[in-house]
Amino acid sequence: MGYFCFFAMVRLSKTRNGVIISTLIFLAGGAGIAVLGLLGIEWPTNKIIFFNTLYENIPNIASLLPGLSDGFHPNEVGGALTWIIPFWLVTLVWPIIRFKKLKKVISPFWIIFLFLLNLFLLSLGSLVLLFSQSRSAYIGMAIGLIVLLFVVLPKNLRFVFILLFLIGSGFLLFFIHNGQFMVFFNQLFPESGMASMAFSMNTLSGRIEIWSRAIYAIQDFAFTGMGMNTFRTIVNVLYPLQTISADVPIKDIGHAHNLFLQVGLDLGIPGLIGFIGFYLISFWMLISNIQRLRRPSENDHYQKFITKEMFYVISVGLLSGQVAHLVFGMTDAIAFGAKPGILFWVMQSIICGIYLKVRDHDYR
């Protein structure tokens, strides 16, 4: 399904309107995940305790959907939102910065409508991400937004930004290592459980054990992989887990909690090499798009100027989202068979479509 979606939408994206339609599909998919996530997540109740009272006031439709009595997994929803939230942020700011130029080719009504729609979607998605309490998604989103800020800054400010980032990261690591950050959070949010949630390492040992089992499995099924979505069953047969819920003989471990290990499990080492190559080419196309579109020619007519601006905004948003999800994928994963994973293929089709248009200087 992913390949079918990718190639179909690359063909659709051969025209400017096709790129717009593909982008709208991507936005609609992200909005659907945010709405269904808000109403269907199996909310975590053992992390940020004061969220529990808020969860009780959110309607839950999980019981109404066939096969979803337990609801969506919060980490999966949070991981999917890392793809889309940076994009919403970029498309929210763009109409404000370029309002004077946009209104010459687009009705102010549609510009305001686009702004309000993105404001609503960004607020909704950010709320669901916050409520998901996925630490991997939090970290990924933070890194994605840092990359976003670095890309849009003028070149003469990037060195200062990197310097400030390194200094700030150094201070943050120092305070975390010395325990001062825990003390600060405990004083700021007493009885909330936020400090223990943010810096607890109780799930790290479990992930390390899962990663070790995944490596064993890749060694045993190196060429073909063990097949899509079979790790959750085979791990209990061939590679029993010892430290995760030791009193439960059969553990439902949905994936390897690492994007690349999961691909290796599903498709083998040849498939993993292909996936890494796919990712590298995707980043190369994004960077190429941004570099070529950064400075539009002064003699461009307005229609061409807006098209190039639109391609630039889309490319920046997708770059930030892809970086955010890549960081998320270091400690968690959305498996290929998972339904939110279709967003990944829609993203790649948009990236390829814009690259082909920009390479050929075709903005029709």
C-alpha positions in Angstrom: 0.0 0.0 0.0 2.8 2.4 0.8 4.6 1.8 -2.5 1.3 2.1 -4.4 0.5 5.4 -2.6 4.1 6.7 -3.3 4.2 6.1 -7.0 0.6 7.2 -7.6 1.1 10.5 -5.8 4.5 11.1 -7.5 2.6 10.9 -10.8 0.0 13.2 -9.4 2.7 15.7 -8.3 4.0 16.2 -11.8 2.0 19.4 -11.9 1.8 22.3 -9.5 -1.8 21.6 -8.7 -0.9 17.9 -8.1 1.7 19.0 -5.5 -1.0 21.1 -3.9 -3.5 18.2 -3.8 -0.8 15.8 -2.4 0.0 18.4 0.3 -3.7 18.8 1.2 -4.0 15.0 1.5 -1.0 15.1 3.8 -2.6 17.8 5.9 -5.9 16.0 6.0 -4.2 12.8 7.1 -2.4 14.7 9.9 -5.6 16.3 11.0 -7.3 12.9 11.0 -4.6 11.5 13.2 -4.8 14.5 15.6 -8.6 14.2 15.9 -8.7 10.4 16.2 -5.8 10.6 18.6 -7.5 13.1 20.9 -10.7 10.9 21.0 -9.2 7.5 20.8 -5.8 7.3 22.6 -5.3 5.0 25.5 -4.1 7.8 27.7 -1.1 7.1 29.9 -1.9 7.7 33.6 1.3 6.9 35.4 3.5 9.8 34.1 2.2 13.4 34.4 -0.4 12.8 37.1 -2.3 16.0 36.9 -3.2 15.2 33.3 -5.4 12.4 34.6 -8.2 14.7 35.6 -8.2 16.2 32.1 -8.3 12.8 30.4 -11.5 12.0 32.2 -13.2 15.0 30.4 -12.2 13.9 26.9 -14.8 11.7 25.1 -13.4 8.3 24.1 -14.5 6.7 20.8 -12.1 3.8 20.9 -14.9 1.4 22.1 -17.0 2.4 19.1 -14.3 1.4 16.5 -14.1 -2.3 15.6 -10.9 -3.9 16.9 -9.9 -0.9 18.9 -11.2 -1.5 22.3 -7.9 -0.5 23.9 -7.5 2.7 21.9 -4.5 4.0 20.0 -1.1 3.7 21.5 0.0 7.2 22.7 3.6 6.8 21.5 2.4 5.9 18.0 0.2 8.9 17.8 2.9 11.2 19.2 5.4 9.8 16.6 3.0 10.4 13.7 2.5 14.0 14.9 6.2 14.7 14.6 5.8 14.5 10.9 3.0 17.0 10.7 3.3 19.6 13.5 6.5 21.4 12.1 4.7 21.6 8.7 1.6 23.3 10.4 3.9 25.7 12.2 5.7 26.7 8.9 2.4 27.2 7.0 1.0 29.2 9.9 3.8 31.7 9.9 4.2 31.9 6.1 1.0 33.9 5.4 1.9 36.4 8.1 5.4 37.1 6.7 4.3 37.1 3.1 0.9 38.7 3.4 1.6 41.7 1.2 2.9 39.6 -1.7 0.4 36.8 -1.3 -2.7 39.1 -1.4 -1.7 40.1 -5.0 -2.4 36.7 -6.3 -4.6 35.1 -3.5 -7.7 36.6 -2.0 -7.1 37.9 1.6 -10.1 35.8 2.6 -8.3 32.6 1.7 -5.1 33.8 3.3 -6.9 34.5 6.6 -8.8 31.2 6.3 -5.4 29.3 5.7 -4.0 31.0 8.8 -6.9 30.2 11.1 -7.1 26.6 9.8 -3.4 26.1 10.5 -3.7 27.8 13.9 -6.5 25.4 14.8 -4.7 22.3 13.5 -1.4 23.3 15.2 -3.1 23.9 18.5 -4.9 20.6 18.3 -1.9 18.6 17.2 0.3 20.2 19.9 -2.3 19.4 22.6 -2.5 15.8 21.5 1.3 15.5 21.4 1.5 17.0 24.9 -1.2 14.6 26.2 0.5 11.6 24.6 3.4 12.0 27.1 5.7 10.4 24.5 9.2 11.4 25.6 10.7 10.2 22.3 8.2 12.4 20.4 9.0 15.4 22.7 12.7 15.1 22.0 12.2 14.5 18.3 9.9 17.6 18.1 12.5 19.7 19.9 15.3 18.7 17.6 13.0 19.2 14.5 12.1 22.7 15.6 15.8 23.5 16.2 16.6 22.4 12.7 13.7 24.4 11.4 15.0 27.5 13.1 18.5 26.9 11.8 17.2 26.6 8.2 15.1 29.7 8.1 17.7 31.9 9.8 19.9 34.1 7.6 23.4 32.7 7.0 25.1 35.4 9.1 23.1 34.4 12.2 23.6 30.7 11.9 27.0 30.6 13.6 25.6 32.6 16.6 22.6 30.2 16.7 24.9 27.1 16.8 27.1 28.7 19.4 24.1 29.5 21.7 22.6 26.1 21.1 25.8 24.4 22.1 26.2 26.6 25.2 22.5 26.0 26.2 22.9 22.3 25.7 26.0 22.2 27.8 24.3 24.0 30.7 21.2 21.7 30.4 23.3 18.6 30.5 25.3 19.9 33.4 22.1 20.6 35.5 20.5 17.3 34.6 23.7 15.4 35.5 23.9 17.2 38.8 20.3 16.6 39.6 19.4 20.4 39.7 16.9 20.1 36.9 15.0 17.4 38.9 14.9 19.7 41.9 13.7 22.7 39.8 10.9 20.7 38.2 9.8 19.3 41.6 9.6 22.8 43.0 7.9 24.2 39.9 5.3 21.3 39.6 5.0 19.8 43.1 3.0 16.5 43.2 2.7 16.4 39.5 5.1 13.6 38.7 6.6 15.6 35.9 10.2 15.4 37.1 10.1 11.6 37.5 8.4 11.3 34.1 10.9 13.5 32.3 14.1 12.0 33.7 13.0 8.5 34.6 15.2 5.7 33.1 12.9 2.9 34.0 12.0 2.1 30.4 15.6 2.3 29.1 16.6 -1.1 30.4 13.6 -2.6 28.7 14.4 -0.9 25.4 18.0 -2.1 25.6 16.8 -5.7 26.0 14.4 -5.3 23.1 17.2 -3.9 20.9 19.4 -6.8 21.8 16.7 -9.3 20.8 16.2 -7.4 17.6 19.9 -7.7 16.8 19.9 -11.4 17.5 16.9 -11.8 15.2 18.5 -9.8 12.4 21.5 -12.0 12.6 19.3 -15.1 12.3 17.1 -13.7 9.5 19.7 -11.5 7.8 18.8 -12.0 4.2 15.0 -12.1 4.1 14.0 -10.7 7.5 11.4 -12.4 9.6 8.5 -10.8 7.8 6.2 -7.9 8.4 4.8 -7.5 11.9 6.0 -10.9 13.1 8.6 -9.8 15.7 5.9 -9.4 18.3 5.2 -13.1 18.1 8.6 -14.6 17.3 10.4 -12.7 20.1 8.5 -14.7 22.7 9.3 -18.0 20.9 13.0 -17.6 20.0 14.2 -14.7 22.1 12.3 -14.6 25.4 12.4 -11.3 27.2 13.6 -11.6 30.9 13.3 -8.1 32.5 10.1 -6.8 30.9 7.1 -7.9 32.9 8.8 -11.0 34.1 5.6 -12.3 35.6 3.9 -12.3 32.1 5.0 -15.2 30.0 3.8 -13.8 26.6 4.6 -10.1 26.1 3.1 -8.1 23.3 6.0 -6.1 22.0 4.7 -4.4 18.9 8.0 -3.4 17.4 11.7 -3.1 18.1 11.5 0.5 19.4 14.0 1.6 16.8 13.0 2.5 13.3 16.1 1.0 11.6 16.1 -2.2 13.7 12.4 -2.7 12.9 13.1 -2.4 9.1 15.9 -4.9 9.4 13.6 -7.3 11.2 10.8 -6.9 8.6 12.9 -6.8 5.4 16.4 -8.1 6.3 19.7 -6.4 5.8 19.2 -5.8 2.0 15.9 -4.1 2.8 17.5 -2.1 5.6 20.2 -0.9 3.1 17.5 0.1 0.7 15.6 2.0 3.4 18.7 3.9 4.5 19.4 4.8 0.9 15.8 5.9 0.5 16.2 8.2 3.6 19.5 9.6 2.4 18.1 10.4 -1.0 15.0 12.0 0.6 17.1 14.3 2.7 19.3 15.1 -0.3 16.3 16.1 -2.3 14.9 18.3 0.5 18.2 20.1 1.0 18.5 20.6 -2.8 15.0 22.0 -3.0 15.6 24.5 -0.2 19.0 25.6 -1.6 17.5 26.2 -5.0 14.3 27.9 -3.8 15.9 30.1 -1.1 16.4 33.1 -3.3 13.8 33.6 -5.9 14.8 35.7 -8.9 13.7 39.3 -8.8 12.2 39.2 -12.3 9.8 36.3 -11.5 6.2 37.2 -12.1 4.0 36.9 -9.1 2.5 33.5 -10.0 5.9 31.9 -10.4 7.1 33.7 -7.2 4.2 32.3 -5.2 4.7 28.8 -6.6 8.4 28.9 -5.6 7.5 30.3 -2.2 5.0 27.5 -1.7 7.5 24.8 -2.7 10.1 26.3 -0.3 7.6 26.4 2.6 6.5 22.8 2.0 10.2 21.6 1.7 11.2 23.4 5.0 8.2 22.0 6.8 8.8 18.4 5.6 12.6 18.6 6.4 11.8 19.6 10.0 9.2 16.9 10.3 11.4 14.2 8.9 14.3 15.2 11.2 11.8 15.1 14.2 10.5 11.7 13.3 14.0 10.4 12.6 15.0 11.4 16.2 11.8 9.8 17.5 12.7 6.6 15.6 15.9 6.2 17.5 14.0 5.0 20.6 10.6 4.2 19.2 9.0 3.3 15.9 6.0 3.3 13.7 6.2 0.0 11.9 5.6 -0.2 8.1 2.3 -2.0 8.7 0.9 0.6 11.0 -1.8 2.8 9.5 -0.2 6.2 10.4 2.8 5.0 8.4 1.0 6.0 5.2 1.9 9.6 6.0 5.6 8.7 5.4 4.9 7.7 1.8 2.8 10.7 1.1 5.6 12.9 2.4 8.1 11.2 0.1 5.9 11.6 -2.9 5.6 15.4 -2.2 9.4 15.7 -1.8 10.0 13.8 -5.1 7.3 15.9 -6.9 8.8 19.2 -5.8 12.3 18.0 -6.6 11.4 17.1 -10.2 9.6 20.5 -10.6 12.5 22.5 -9.2 15.2 20.5 -11.1 13.4 21.3 -14.4 12.6 24.9 -13.4 9.0 24.0 -14.1 6.6 26.0 -11.9 3.4 25.5 -14.0 
